[in-house]
Amino acid sequence: MNKEQDDLENRTIKEFLKGKVSLERALLVASGLDEEGVETYVGKIDKIQENFTEWLKEKKNVQQPQELSVYDRAEALFNYLWETKPDRYNSNFLLADVIDAQLSENVNEKVGEMLKSLLLTLTKPLN
């Protein structure tokens, strides 16, 4: 890790603890991304959220995630992640790699443990 990345991580952690930085951004910086990379992956997380919302419409006849209780949203998200990418073991654990694997067109691509995938998607409120 270079000094610039180390400084970014330290600043981000301090800002996160003060409530000035989102969990999403803090996790992305902690995974080693620079500012440009963070912005790229924030967009990719938004895409996962869009895909989840579309899945809800098609599979559950729910127009927006907030129509569901928090518990039902979490359960639906778990089911969505599992259904779209069932191979969730013995793969890379880096957040950026998990995001890329989730967005891959290859259904058989290994994504990462379910808990990590669920956590990364829950870092952003489900509109």
C-alpha positions as CSV (number, residue, x, y, z in Angstrom):
1,M,0.0,0.0,0.0
2,N,1.4,3.4,-0.9
3,K,1.3,6.5,1.4
4,E,-1.4,8.2,-0.6
5,Q,-3.8,5.2,-0.3
6,D,-2.9,4.8,3.4
7,D,-3.7,8.5,4.0
8,L,-7.0,8.1,2.1
9,E,-7.9,5.1,4.3
10,N,-7.0,6.9,7.5
11,R,-9.0,10.0,6.5
12,T,-12.0,7.9,5.4
13,I,-12.1,5.9,8.7
14,K,-12.0,9.1,10.7
15,E,-14.8,10.7,8.6
16,F,-16.8,7.5,8.8
17,L,-16.5,7.4,12.6
18,K,-17.8,11.0,12.7
19,G,-20.8,10.0,10.5
20,K,-19.6,12.0,7.5
21,V,-18.8,9.1,5.2
22,S,-21.1,6.3,4.2
23,L,-20.4,2.7,5.1
24,E,-20.4,2.0,1.3
25,R,-17.6,4.5,0.7
26,A,-15.6,3.4,3.8
27,L,-15.7,-0.3,2.7
28,L,-14.6,0.5,-0.8
29,V,-11.7,2.6,0.4
30,A,-10.7,0.0,2.9
31,S,-10.7,-2.6,0.1
32,G,-7.9,-0.6,-1.5
33,L,-9.7,1.6,-4.1
34,D,-8.6,5.2,-4.8
35,E,-11.2,8.0,-5.1
36,E,-11.8,7.3,-8.8
37,G,-12.2,3.6,-8.1
38,V,-14.6,4.3,-5.3
39,E,-16.8,6.4,-7.7
40,T,-16.7,3.6,-10.3
41,Y,-17.8,1.0,-7.7
42,V,-20.5,3.2,-6.2
43,G,-22.0,3.2,-9.7
44,K,-21.7,-0.6,-9.8
45,I,-23.5,-0.9,-6.5
46,D,-26.2,1.3,-7.8
47,K,-26.5,-1.1,-10.8
48,I,-26.9,-4.1,-8.4
49,Q,-29.6,-2.2,-6.6
50,E,-31.4,-1.4,-9.9
51,N,-31.2,-5.1,-10.9
52,F,-32.6,-6.1,-7.5
53,T,-35.5,-3.6,-8.0
54,E,-36.2,-5.1,-11.4
55,W,-36.1,-8.6,-10.0
56,L,-38.6,-7.6,-7.3
57,K,-41.0,-6.3,-10.0
58,E,-40.7,-9.5,-12.0
59,K,-40.6,-12.1,-9.3
60,K,-42.5,-10.6,-6.4
61,N,-44.8,-8.0,-8.1
62,V,-43.3,-5.3,-5.8
63,Q,-42.6,-2.0,-7.5
64,Q,-40.0,-0.6,-5.0
65,P,-38.1,-2.3,-2.1
66,Q,-39.5,0.2,0.5
67,E,-42.9,-1.4,0.0
68,L,-41.5,-4.3,2.0
69,S,-40.7,-4.5,5.7
70,V,-37.0,-4.4,6.5
71,Y,-37.0,-8.1,7.2
72,D,-38.8,-8.9,3.9
73,R,-36.4,-6.7,2.0
74,A,-33.4,-8.4,3.5
75,E,-35.0,-11.8,2.7
76,A,-35.8,-10.8,-0.8
77,L,-32.3,-9.5,-1.3
78,F,-30.8,-12.7,0.0
79,N,-33.0,-14.7,-2.4
80,Y,-32.2,-12.4,-5.3
81,L,-28.5,-12.7,-4.8
82,W,-28.7,-16.5,-4.4
83,E,-30.9,-16.9,-7.4
84,T,-28.8,-14.8,-9.7
85,K,-25.5,-16.2,-8.6
86,P,-25.7,-19.5,-6.7
87,D,-22.0,-20.3,-6.6
88,R,-21.0,-18.2,-3.6
89,Y,-18.1,-20.2,-2.0
90,N,-14.4,-20.5,-2.5
91,S,-14.0,-17.3,-4.5
92,N,-12.3,-14.0,-4.0
93,F,-13.1,-12.0,-0.9
94,L,-12.2,-8.5,-2.1
95,L,-15.2,-6.2,-2.2
96,A,-14.5,-4.9,-5.7
97,D,-14.1,-8.5,-7.1
98,V,-17.4,-9.5,-5.4
99,I,-19.2,-6.6,-7.0
100,D,-17.7,-7.4,-10.5
101,A,-18.7,-11.0,-10.1
102,Q,-22.2,-10.2,-9.1
103,L,-22.6,-8.0,-12.2
104,S,-21.0,-10.6,-14.5
105,E,-23.2,-12.1,-17.2
106,N,-21.8,-15.5,-16.3
107,V,-24.4,-17.1,-13.9
108,N,-21.8,-19.6,-12.9
109,E,-19.2,-17.0,-11.9
110,K,-18.2,-17.5,-8.3
111,V,-19.2,-14.4,-6.3
112,G,-18.1,-14.8,-2.8
113,E,-19.8,-15.7,0.5
114,M,-23.4,-14.8,0.7
115,L,-23.0,-12.7,3.8
116,K,-20.4,-10.5,2.1
117,S,-22.6,-10.1,-0.9
118,L,-25.6,-9.2,1.2
119,L,-23.5,-6.8,3.3
120,L,-22.1,-5.0,0.3
121,T,-25.5,-4.5,-1.2
122,L,-27.0,-3.4,2.1
123,T,-24.3,-0.7,2.5
124,K,-26.7,1.4,0.4
125,P,-30.2,2.0,1.6
126,L,-32.7,0.1,-0.5
127,N,-34.7,3.0,-1.9
